[in-house]
Amino acid sequence: MNNNQTNLRQYIEQTSIIIDLPIAPEFMPGVVDNLSMISEIASFFTEFELPDNLEAAPIFEP
């Protein structure tokens, strides 16, 4: 288990306590793997630079 997965595991354990959502020990590795994968995918969007002059469109028109 690498350092990132250790941090994710600690985050999941603490968050599950806060929201009162017990996670069975046999499911924890899968939960850590899924959150790790979701984090990697999300980084493509969170690291994408947007221009400063960009304005949100109030109405979507395809």
CHARMM internal coordinates of N, CA and C (Angstrom, degrees):
IC EDIT
DIST 1 N 1 CA 1.4609
DIST 1 CA 1 C 1.5256
ANGL 1 N 1 CA 1 C 107.77
DIST 1 C 2 N 1.3407
ANGL 1 CA 1 C 2 N 115.86
DIHE 1 N 1 CA 1 C 2 N 125.13
DIST 2 N 2 CA 1.4581
ANGL 1 C 2 N 2 CA 118.55
DIHE 1 CA 1 C 2 N 2 CA -178.96
DIST 2 CA 2 C 1.5271
ANGL 2 N 2 CA 2 C 110.68
DIHE 1 C 2 N 2 CA 2 C -83.12
DIST 2 C 3 N 1.3277
ANGL 2 CA 2 C 3 N 115.46
DIHE 2 N 2 CA 2 C 3 N 175.49
DIST 3 N 3 CA 1.4681
ANGL 2 C 3 N 3 CA 121.46
DIHE 2 CA 2 C 3 N 3 CA -175.65
DIST 3 CA 3 C 1.5307
ANGL 3 N 3 CA 3 C 111.75
DIHE 2 C 3 N 3 CA 3 C -62.33
DIST 3 C 4 N 1.3452
ANGL 3 CA 3 C 4 N 116.59
DIHE 3 N 3 CA 3 C 4 N -39.05
DIST 4 N 4 CA 1.4651
ANGL 3 C 4 N 4 CA 120.11
DIHE 3 CA 3 C 4 N 4 CA 179.39
DIST 4 CA 4 C 1.5291
ANGL 4 N 4 CA 4 C 110.78
DIHE 3 C 4 N 4 CA 4 C -62.48
DIST 4 C 5 N 1.3286
ANGL 4 CA 4 C 5 N 116.91
DIHE 4 N 4 CA 4 C 5 N -42.83
DIST 5 N 5 CA 1.4632
ANGL 4 C 5 N 5 CA 120.27
DIHE 4 CA 4 C 5 N 5 CA 179.25
DIST 5 CA 5 C 1.5238
ANGL 5 N 5 CA 5 C 111.21
DIHE 4 C 5 N 5 CA 5 C -68.11
DIST 5 C 6 N 1.3256
ANGL 5 CA 5 C 6 N 117.29
DIHE 5 N 5 CA 5 C 6 N -33.49
DIST 6 N 6 CA 1.4617
ANGL 5 C 6 N 6 CA 120.52
DIHE 5 CA 5 C 6 N 6 CA 176.29
DIST 6 CA 6 C 1.5198
ANGL 6 N 6 CA 6 C 109.86
DIHE 5 C 6 N 6 CA 6 C -64.18
DIST 6 C 7 N 1.3398
ANGL 6 CA 6 C 7 N 116.64
DIHE 6 N 6 CA 6 C 7 N -44.48
DIST 7 N 7 CA 1.4650
ANGL 6 C 7 N 7 CA 120.54
DIHE 6 CA 6 C 7 N 7 CA 177.67
DIST 7 CA 7 C 1.5229
ANGL 7 N 7 CA 7 C 111.20
DIHE 6 C 7 N 7 CA 7 C -63.42
DIST 7 C 8 N 1.3428
ANGL 7 CA 7 C 8 N 116.91
DIHE 7 N 7 CA 7 C 8 N -41.70
DIST 8 N 8 CA 1.4565
ANGL 7 C 8 N 8 CA 120.12
DIHE 7 CA 7 C 8 N 8 CA 178.51
DIST 8 CA 8 C 1.5245
ANGL 8 N 8 CA 8 C 110.92
DIHE 7 C 8 N 8 CA 8 C -63.92
DIST 8 C 9 N 1.3117
ANGL 8 CA 8 C 9 N 116.47
DIHE 8 N 8 CA 8 C 9 N -40.84
DIST 9 N 9 CA 1.4673
ANGL 8 C 9 N 9 CA 120.14
DIHE 8 CA 8 C 9 N 9 CA 179.34
DIST 9 CA 9 C 1.5259
ANGL 9 N 9 CA 9 C 110.21
DIHE 8 C 9 N 9 CA 9 C -61.48
DIST 9 C 10 N 1.3249
ANGL 9 CA 9 C 10 N 116.77
DIHE 9 N 9 CA 9 C 10 N -45.02
DIST 10 N 10 CA 1.4644
ANGL 9 C 10 N 10 CA 120.35
DIHE 9 CA 9 C 10 N 10 CA 178.35
DIST 10 CA 10 C 1.5273
ANGL 10 N 10 CA 10 C 110.38
DIHE 9 C 10 N 10 CA 10 C -62.92
DIST 10 C 11 N 1.3210
ANGL 10 CA 10 C 11 N 117.03
DIHE 10 N 10 CA 10 C 11 N -41.46
DIST 11 N 11 CA 1.4626
ANGL 10 C 11 N 11 CA 121.45
DIHE 10 CA 10 C 11 N 11 CA 178.28
DIST 11 CA 11 C 1.5272
ANGL 11 N 11 CA 11 C 110.45
DIHE 10 C 11 N 11 CA 11 C -61.32
DIST 11 C 12 N 1.3178
ANGL 11 CA 11 C 12 N 116.63
DIHE 11 N 11 CA 11 C 12 N -46.62
DIST 12 N 12 CA 1.4655
ANGL 11 C 12 N 12 CA 121.28
DIHE 11 CA 11 C 12 N 12 CA -179.65
DIST 12 CA 12 C 1.5231
ANGL 12 N 12 CA 12 C 110.72
DIHE 11 C 12 N 12 CA 12 C -63.04
DIST 12 C 13 N 1.3239
ANGL 12 CA 12 C 13 N 117.12
DIHE 12 N 12 CA 12 C 13 N -44.01
DIST 13 N 13 CA 1.4675
ANGL 12 C 13 N 13 CA 120.51
DIHE 12 CA 12 C 13 N 13 CA 179.81
DIST 13 CA 13 C 1.5265
ANGL 13 N 13 CA 13 C 110.93
DIHE 12 C 13 N 13 CA 13 C -61.05
DIST 13 C 14 N 1.3321
ANGL 13 CA 13 C 14 N 117.16
DIHE 13 N 13 CA 13 C 14 N -45.74
DIST 14 N 14 CA 1.4631
ANGL 13 C 14 N 14 CA 120.72
DIHE 13 CA 13 C 14 N 14 CA -179.18
DIST 14 CA 14 C 1.5306
ANGL 14 N 14 CA 14 C 111.56
DIHE 13 C 14 N 14 CA 14 C -68.22
DIST 14 C 15 N 1.3258
ANGL 14 CA 14 C 15 N 116.39
DIHE 14 N 14 CA 14 C 15 N -41.92
DIST 15 N 15 CA 1.4583
ANGL 14 C 15 N 15 CA 120.03
DIHE 14 CA 14 C 15 N 15 CA -179.70
DIST 15 CA 15 C 1.5214
ANGL 15 N 15 CA 15 C 111.25
DIHE 14 C 15 N 15 CA 15 C -66.00
DIST 15 C 16 N 1.3180
ANGL 15 CA 15 C 16 N 116.99
DIHE 15 N 15 CA 15 C 16 N -39.03
DIST 16 N 16 CA 1.4663
ANGL 15 C 16 N 16 CA 119.54
DIHE 15 CA 15 C 16 N 16 CA 179.54
DIST 16 CA 16 C 1.5251
ANGL 16 N 16 CA 16 C 111.29
DIHE 15 C 16 N 16 CA 16 C -64.04
DIST 16 C 17 N 1.3215
ANGL 16 CA 16 C 17 N 117.03
DIHE 16 N 16 CA 16 C 17 N -31.94
DIST 17 N 17 CA 1.4681
ANGL 16 C 17 N 17 CA 120.59
DIHE 16 CA 16 C 17 N 17 CA 176.05
DIST 17 CA 17 C 1.5256
ANGL 17 N 17 CA 17 C 109.86
DIHE 16 C 17 N 17 CA 17 C -69.28
DIST 17 C 18 N 1.3352
ANGL 17 CA 17 C 18 N 116.23
DIHE 17 N 17 CA 17 C 18 N -45.04
DIST 18 N 18 CA 1.4649
ANGL 17 C 18 N 18 CA 120.85
DIHE 17 CA 17 C 18 N 18 CA -177.49
DIST 18 CA 18 C 1.5267
ANGL 18 N 18 CA 18 C 111.32
DIHE 17 C 18 N 18 CA 18 C -61.73
DIST 18 C 19 N 1.3332
ANGL 18 CA 18 C 19 N 116.67
DIHE 18 N 18 CA 18 C 19 N -43.53
DIST 19 N 19 CA 1.4678
ANGL 18 C 19 N 19 CA 119.10
DIHE 18 CA 18 C 19 N 19 CA -176.92
DIST 19 CA 19 C 1.5264
ANGL 19 N 19 CA 19 C 112.27
DIHE 18 C 19 N 19 CA 19 C -93.31
DIST 19 C 20 N 1.3256
ANGL 19 CA 19 C 20 N 116.28
DIHE 19 N 19 CA 19 C 20 N 6.88
DIST 20 N 20 CA 1.4669
ANGL 19 C 20 N 20 CA 122.60
DIHE 19 CA 19 C 20 N 20 CA 177.18
DIST 20 CA 20 C 1.5300
ANGL 20 N 20 CA 20 C 111.34
DIHE 19 C 20 N 20 CA 20 C 55.81
DIST 20 C 21 N 1.3336
ANGL 20 CA 20 C 21 N 114.96
DIHE 20 N 20 CA 20 C 21 N 50.54
DIST 21 N 21 CA 1.4573
ANGL 20 C 21 N 21 CA 121.77
DIHE 20 CA 20 C 21 N 21 CA 178.42
DIST 21 CA 21 C 1.5278
ANGL 21 N 21 CA 21 C 108.30
DIHE 20 C 21 N 21 CA 21 C -123.24
DIST 21 C 22 N 1.3209
ANGL 21 CA 21 C 22 N 117.06
DIHE 21 N 21 CA 21 C 22 N 93.06
DIST 22 N 22 CA 1.4647
ANGL 21 C 22 N 22 CA 118.77
DIHE 21 CA 21 C 22 N 22 CA -178.81
DIST 22 CA 22 C 1.5324
ANGL 22 N 22 CA 22 C 111.35
DIHE 21 C 22 N 22 CA 22 C -66.43
DIST 22 C 23 N 1.3224
ANGL 22 CA 22 C 23 N 115.43
DIHE 22 N 22 CA 22 C 23 N 139.70
DIST 23 N 23 CA 1.4624
ANGL 22 C 23 N 23 CA 121.84
DIHE 22 CA 22 C 23 N 23 CA 176.69
DIST 23 CA 23 C 1.5192
ANGL 23 N 23 CA 23 C 106.95
DIHE 22 C 23 N 23 CA 23 C -118.83
DIST 23 C 24 N 1.3184
ANGL 23 CA 23 C 24 N 115.98
DIHE 23 N 23 CA 23 C 24 N 121.18
DIST 24 N 24 CA 1.4638
ANGL 23 C 24 N 24 CA 120.99
DIHE 23 CA 23 C 24 N 24 CA -179.41
DIST 24 CA 24 C 1.5285
ANGL 24 N 24 CA 24 C 109.32
DIHE 23 C 24 N 24 CA 24 C -63.45
DIST 24 C 25 N 1.3304
ANGL 24 CA 24 C 25 N 116.95
DIHE 24 N 24 CA 24 C 25 N 141.75
DIST 25 N 25 CA 1.4717
ANGL 24 C 25 N 25 CA 120.37
DIHE 24 CA 24 C 25 N 25 CA -178.00
DIST 25 CA 25 C 1.5281
ANGL 25 N 25 CA 25 C 113.75
DIHE 24 C 25 N 25 CA 25 C -54.84
DIST 25 C 26 N 1.3285
ANGL 25 CA 25 C 26 N 117.46
DIHE 25 N 25 CA 25 C 26 N -34.04
DIST 26 N 26 CA 1.4708
ANGL 25 C 26 N 26 CA 118.91
DIHE 25 CA 25 C 26 N 26 CA -178.51
DIST 26 CA 26 C 1.5313
ANGL 26 N 26 CA 26 C 112.41
DIHE 25 C 26 N 26 CA 26 C -71.55
DIST 26 C 27 N 1.3366
ANGL 26 CA 26 C 27 N 117.45
DIHE 26 N 26 CA 26 C 27 N -17.51
DIST 27 N 27 CA 1.4624
ANGL 26 C 27 N 27 CA 120.90
DIHE 26 CA 26 C 27 N 27 CA 178.82
DIST 27 CA 27 C 1.5265
ANGL 27 N 27 CA 27 C 112.88
DIHE 26 C 27 N 27 CA 27 C -95.62
DIST 27 C 28 N 1.3203
ANGL 27 CA 27 C 28 N 117.82
DIHE 27 N 27 CA 27 C 28 N -13.35
DIST 28 N 28 CA 1.4629
ANGL 27 C 28 N 28 CA 121.43
DIHE 27 CA 27 C 28 N 28 CA -175.36
DIST 28 CA 28 C 1.5300
ANGL 28 N 28 CA 28 C 113.23
DIHE 27 C 28 N 28 CA 28 C -58.40
DIST 28 C 29 N 1.3441
ANGL 28 CA 28 C 29 N 120.61
DIHE 28 N 28 CA 28 C 29 N -44.88
DIST 29 N 29 CA 1.4737
ANGL 28 C 29 N 29 CA 118.48
DIHE 28 CA 28 C 29 N 29 CA 179.40
DIST 29 CA 29 C 1.5296
ANGL 29 N 29 CA 29 C 112.84
DIHE 28 C 29 N 29 CA 29 C -58.57
DIST 29 C 30 N 1.3214
ANGL 29 CA 29 C 30 N 117.70
DIHE 29 N 29 CA 29 C 30 N -39.18
DIST 30 N 30 CA 1.4595
ANGL 29 C 30 N 30 CA 120.98
DIHE 29 CA 29 C 30 N 30 CA 178.45
DIST 30 CA 30 C 1.5150
ANGL 30 N 30 CA 30 C 112.25
DIHE 29 C 30 N 30 CA 30 C -67.17
DIST 30 C 31 N 1.3294
ANGL 30 CA 30 C 31 N 116.44
DIHE 30 N 30 CA 30 C 31 N -38.73
DIST 31 N 31 CA 1.4638
ANGL 30 C 31 N 31 CA 120.88
DIHE 30 CA 30 C 31 N 31 CA 178.59
DIST 31 CA 31 C 1.5251
ANGL 31 N 31 CA 31 C 109.69
DIHE 30 C 31 N 31 CA 31 C -64.70
DIST 31 C 32 N 1.3298
ANGL 31 CA 31 C 32 N 116.98
DIHE 31 N 31 CA 31 C 32 N -43.27
DIST 32 N 32 CA 1.4695
ANGL 31 C 32 N 32 CA 121.39
DIHE 31 CA 31 C 32 N 32 CA 178.70
DIST 32 CA 32 C 1.5274
ANGL 32 N 32 CA 32 C 110.13
DIHE 31 C 32 N 32 CA 32 C -63.28
DIST 32 C 33 N 1.3319
ANGL 32 CA 32 C 33 N 117.32
DIHE 32 N 32 CA 32 C 33 N -45.53
DIST 33 N 33 CA 1.4665
ANGL 32 C 33 N 33 CA 120.66
DIHE 32 CA 32 C 33 N 33 CA 179.57
DIST 33 CA 33 C 1.5267
ANGL 33 N 33 CA 33 C 111.28
DIHE 32 C 33 N 33 CA 33 C -61.10
DIST 33 C 34 N 1.3344
ANGL 33 CA 33 C 34 N 116.73
DIHE 33 N 33 CA 33 C 34 N -43.66
DIST 34 N 34 CA 1.4660
ANGL 33 C 34 N 34 CA 120.16
DIHE 33 CA 33 C 34 N 34 CA -179.63
DIST 34 CA 34 C 1.5225
ANGL 34 N 34 CA 34 C 111.73
DIHE 33 C 34 N 34 CA 34 C -65.04
DIST 34 C 35 N 1.3232
ANGL 34 CA 34 C 35 N 117.93
DIHE 34 N 34 CA 34 C 35 N -43.80
DIST 35 N 35 CA 1.4624
ANGL 34 C 35 N 35 CA 120.16
DIHE 34 CA 34 C 35 N 35 CA 179.55
DIST 35 CA 35 C 1.5286
ANGL 35 N 35 CA 35 C 110.72
DIHE 34 C 35 N 35 CA 35 C -65.87
DIST 35 C 36 N 1.3180
ANGL 35 CA 35 C 36 N 116.78
DIHE 35 N 35 CA 35 C 36 N -35.51
DIST 36 N 36 CA 1.4617
ANGL 35 C 36 N 36 CA 120.73
DIHE 35 CA 35 C 36 N 36 CA 177.05
DIST 36 CA 36 C 1.5299
ANGL 36 N 36 CA 36 C 110.41
DIHE 35 C 36 N 36 CA 36 C -63.35
DIST 36 C 37 N 1.3264
ANGL 36 CA 36 C 37 N 116.61
DIHE 36 N 36 CA 36 C 37 N -44.50
DIST 37 N 37 CA 1.4588
ANGL 36 C 37 N 37 CA 121.17
DIHE 36 CA 36 C 37 N 37 CA 179.67
DIST 37 CA 37 C 1.5317
ANGL 37 N 37 CA 37 C 110.68
DIHE 36 C 37 N 37 CA 37 C -65.91
DIST 37 C 38 N 1.3197
ANGL 37 CA 37 C 38 N 117.22
DIHE 37 N 37 CA 37 C 38 N -42.60
DIST 38 N 38 CA 1.4622
ANGL 37 C 38 N 38 CA 121.34
DIHE 37 CA 37 C 38 N 38 CA 178.53
DIST 38 CA 38 C 1.5262
ANGL 38 N 38 CA 38 C 110.17
DIHE 37 C 38 N 38 CA 38 C -62.02
DIST 38 C 39 N 1.3215
ANGL 38 CA 38 C 39 N 116.60
DIHE 38 N 38 CA 38 C 39 N -39.82
DIST 39 N 39 CA 1.4604
ANGL 38 C 39 N 39 CA 121.42
DIHE 38 CA 38 C 39 N 39 CA 179.69
DIST 39 CA 39 C 1.5247
ANGL 39 N 39 CA 39 C 111.16
DIHE 38 C 39 N 39 CA 39 C -63.61
DIST 39 C 40 N 1.3261
ANGL 39 CA 39 C 40 N 116.65
DIHE 39 N 39 CA 39 C 40 N -41.70
DIST 40 N 40 CA 1.4636
ANGL 39 C 40 N 40 CA 120.32
DIHE 39 CA 39 C 40 N 40 CA 178.86
DIST 40 CA 40 C 1.5253
ANGL 40 N 40 CA 40 C 111.27
DIHE 39 C 40 N 40 CA 40 C -64.58
DIST 40 C 41 N 1.3266
ANGL 40 CA 40 C 41 N 116.62
DIHE 40 N 40 CA 40 C 41 N -42.82
DIST 41 N 41 CA 1.4638
ANGL 40 C 41 N 41 CA 120.68
DIHE 40 CA 40 C 41 N 41 CA 179.66
DIST 41 CA 41 C 1.5257
ANGL 41 N 41 CA 41 C 110.18
DIHE 40 C 41 N 41 CA 41 C -65.83
DIST 41 C 42 N 1.3172
ANGL 41 CA 41 C 42 N 117.45
DIHE 41 N 41 CA 41 C 42 N -42.50
DIST 42 N 42 CA 1.4650
ANGL 41 C 42 N 42 CA 121.62
DIHE 41 CA 41 C 42 N 42 CA -178.51
DIST 42 CA 42 C 1.5240
ANGL 42 N 42 CA 42 C 111.61
DIHE 41 C 42 N 42 CA 42 C -64.37
DIST 42 C 43 N 1.3285
ANGL 42 CA 42 C 43 N 117.40
DIHE 42 N 42 CA 42 C 43 N -29.42
DIST 43 N 43 CA 1.4670
ANGL 42 C 43 N 43 CA 119.85
DIHE 42 CA 42 C 43 N 43 CA -178.33
DIST 43 CA 43 C 1.5288
ANGL 43 N 43 CA 43 C 111.72
DIHE 42 C 43 N 43 CA 43 C -62.76
DIST 43 C 44 N 1.3325
ANGL 43 CA 43 C 44 N 118.02
DIHE 43 N 43 CA 43 C 44 N -28.12
DIST 44 N 44 CA 1.4669
ANGL 43 C 44 N 44 CA 120.23
DIHE 43 CA 43 C 44 N 44 CA 176.69
DIST 44 CA 44 C 1.5262
ANGL 44 N 44 CA 44 C 110.77
DIHE 43 C 44 N 44 CA 44 C -61.65
DIST 44 C 45 N 1.3171
ANGL 44 CA 44 C 45 N 116.51
DIHE 44 N 44 CA 44 C 45 N -33.91
DIST 45 N 45 CA 1.4653
ANGL 44 C 45 N 45 CA 120.86
DIHE 44 CA 44 C 45 N 45 CA -178.37
DIST 45 CA 45 C 1.5234
ANGL 45 N 45 CA 45 C 111.84
DIHE 44 C 45 N 45 CA 45 C -87.15
DIST 45 C 46 N 1.3182
ANGL 45 CA 45 C 46 N 117.03
DIHE 45 N 45 CA 45 C 46 N -40.36
DIST 46 N 46 CA 1.4625
ANGL 45 C 46 N 46 CA 119.64
DIHE 45 CA 45 C 46 N 46 CA -176.29
DIST 46 CA 46 C 1.5230
ANGL 46 N 46 CA 46 C 112.21
DIHE 45 C 46 N 46 CA 46 C -73.35
DIST 46 C 47 N 1.3277
ANGL 46 CA 46 C 47 N 117.98
DIHE 46 N 46 CA 46 C 47 N -23.53
DIST 47 N 47 CA 1.4595
ANGL 46 C 47 N 47 CA 121.21
DIHE 46 CA 46 C 47 N 47 CA -179.12
DIST 47 CA 47 C 1.5306
ANGL 47 N 47 CA 47 C 112.59
DIHE 46 C 47 N 47 CA 47 C -94.79
DIST 47 C 48 N 1.3296
ANGL 47 CA 47 C 48 N 117.20
DIHE 47 N 47 CA 47 C 48 N -1.45
DIST 48 N 48 CA 1.4611
ANGL 47 C 48 N 48 CA 121.11
DIHE 47 CA 47 C 48 N 48 CA -179.46
DIST 48 CA 48 C 1.5230
ANGL 48 N 48 CA 48 C 109.22
DIHE 47 C 48 N 48 CA 48 C -75.37
DIST 48 C 49 N 1.3361
ANGL 48 CA 48 C 49 N 116.31
DIHE 48 N 48 CA 48 C 49 N 123.68
DIST 49 N 49 CA 1.4616
ANGL 48 C 49 N 49 CA 121.72
DIHE 48 CA 48 C 49 N 49 CA -178.44
DIST 49 CA 49 C 1.5278
ANGL 49 N 49 CA 49 C 110.25
DIHE 48 C 49 N 49 CA 49 C -77.41
DIST 49 C 50 N 1.3097
ANGL 49 CA 49 C 50 N 116.09
DIHE 49 N 49 CA 49 C 50 N 130.70
DIST 50 N 50 CA 1.4597
ANGL 49 C 50 N 50 CA 121.85
DIHE 49 CA 49 C 50 N 50 CA 175.30
DIST 50 CA 50 C 1.5214
ANGL 50 N 50 CA 50 C 109.00
DIHE 49 C 50 N 50 CA 50 C -108.57
DIST 50 C 51 N 1.3292
ANGL 50 CA 50 C 51 N 117.25
DIHE 50 N 50 CA 50 C 51 N 145.05
DIST 51 N 51 CA 1.4652
ANGL 50 C 51 N 51 CA 119.11
DIHE 50 CA 50 C 51 N 51 CA 178.59
DIST 51 CA 51 C 1.5293
ANGL 51 N 51 CA 51 C 110.77
DIHE 50 C 51 N 51 CA 51 C -66.54
DIST 51 C 52 N 1.3346
ANGL 51 CA 51 C 52 N 115.69
DIHE 51 N 51 CA 51 C 52 N 150.32
DIST 52 N 52 CA 1.4646
ANGL 51 C 52 N 52 CA 121.02
DIHE 51 CA 51 C 52 N 52 CA -178.64
DIST 52 CA 52 C 1.5252
ANGL 52 N 52 CA 52 C 112.93
DIHE 51 C 52 N 52 CA 52 C -66.42
DIST 52 C 53 N 1.3190
ANGL 52 CA 52 C 53 N 117.44
DIHE 52 N 52 CA 52 C 53 N -26.76
DIST 53 N 53 CA 1.4603
ANGL 52 C 53 N 53 CA 120.24
DIHE 52 CA 52 C 53 N 53 CA -176.49
DIST 53 CA 53 C 1.5330
ANGL 53 N 53 CA 53 C 113.02
DIHE 52 C 53 N 53 CA 53 C -91.37
DIST 53 C 54 N 1.2951
ANGL 53 CA 53 C 54 N 117.70
DIHE 53 N 53 CA 53 C 54 N 11.63
DIST 54 N 54 CA 1.4615
ANGL 53 C 54 N 54 CA 122.40
DIHE 53 CA 53 C 54 N 54 CA -179.53
DIST 54 CA 54 C 1.5222
ANGL 54 N 54 CA 54 C 110.62
DIHE 53 C 54 N 54 CA 54 C -72.59
DIST 54 C 55 N 1.3299
ANGL 54 CA 54 C 55 N 116.35
DIHE 54 N 54 CA 54 C 55 N 134.70
DIST 55 N 55 CA 1.4608
ANGL 54 C 55 N 55 CA 121.20
DIHE 54 CA 54 C 55 N 55 CA 177.97
DIST 55 CA 55 C 1.5228
ANGL 55 N 55 CA 55 C 109.02
DIHE 54 C 55 N 55 CA 55 C -120.14
DIST 55 C 56 N 1.3125
ANGL 55 CA 55 C 56 N 115.50
DIHE 55 N 55 CA 55 C 56 N 142.02
DIST 56 N 56 CA 1.4603
ANGL 55 C 56 N 56 CA 120.28
DIHE 55 CA 55 C 56 N 56 CA 178.11
DIST 56 CA 56 C 1.5233
ANGL 56 N 56 CA 56 C 109.60
DIHE 55 C 56 N 56 CA 56 C -72.97
DIST 56 C 57 N 1.3114
ANGL 56 CA 56 C 57 N 115.90
DIHE 56 N 56 CA 56 C 57 N 138.61
DIST 57 N 57 CA 1.4630
ANGL 56 C 57 N 57 CA 120.21
DIHE 56 CA 56 C 57 N 57 CA 177.94
DIST 57 CA 57 C 1.5255
ANGL 57 N 57 CA 57 C 109.20
DIHE 56 C 57 N 57 CA 57 C -82.39
DIST 57 C 58 N 1.3414
ANGL 57 CA 57 C 58 N 117.91
DIHE 57 N 57 CA 57 C 58 N 125.87
DIST 58 N 58 CA 1.4617
ANGL 57 C 58 N 58 CA 119.86
DIHE 57 CA 57 C 58 N 58 CA -178.79
DIST 58 CA 58 C 1.5240
ANGL 58 N 58 CA 58 C 112.88
DIHE 57 C 58 N 58 CA 58 C -72.07
DIST 58 C 59 N 1.3426
ANGL 58 CA 58 C 59 N 117.22
DIHE 58 N 58 CA 58 C 59 N -23.97
DIST 59 N 59 CA 1.4594
ANGL 58 C 59 N 59 CA 121.79
DIHE 58 CA 58 C 59 N 59 CA -179.27
DIST 59 CA 59 C 1.5229
ANGL 59 N 59 CA 59 C 108.24
DIHE 58 C 59 N 59 CA 59 C -132.86
DIST 59 C 60 N 1.3346
ANGL 59 CA 59 C 60 N 115.91
DIHE 59 N 59 CA 59 C 60 N 132.09
DIST 60 N 60 CA 1.4621
ANGL 59 C 60 N 60 CA 120.21
DIHE 59 CA 59 C 60 N 60 CA 177.36
DIST 60 CA 60 C 1.5204
ANGL 60 N 60 CA 60 C 109.07
DIHE 59 C 60 N 60 CA 60 C -88.83
DIST 60 C 61 N 1.3212
ANGL 60 CA 60 C 61 N 115.96
DIHE 60 N 60 CA 60 C 61 N 124.24
DIST 61 N 61 CA 1.4581
ANGL 60 C 61 N 61 CA 121.38
DIHE 60 CA 60 C 61 N 61 CA 176.45
DIST 61 CA 61 C 1.5147
ANGL 61 N 61 CA 61 C 108.04
DIHE 60 C 61 N 61 CA 61 C -126.70
DIST 61 C 62 N 1.3345
ANGL 61 CA 61 C 62 N 116.93
DIHE 61 N 61 CA 61 C 62 N 108.43
DIST 62 N 62 CA 1.4794
ANGL 61 C 62 N 62 CA 119.39
DIHE 61 CA 61 C 62 N 62 CA -178.44
DIST 62 CA 62 C 1.5238
ANGL 62 N 62 CA 62 C 112.52
DIHE 61 C 62 N 62 CA 62 C -67.99
END
COOR INIT
IC SEED 1 N 1 CA 1 C
IC BUILD
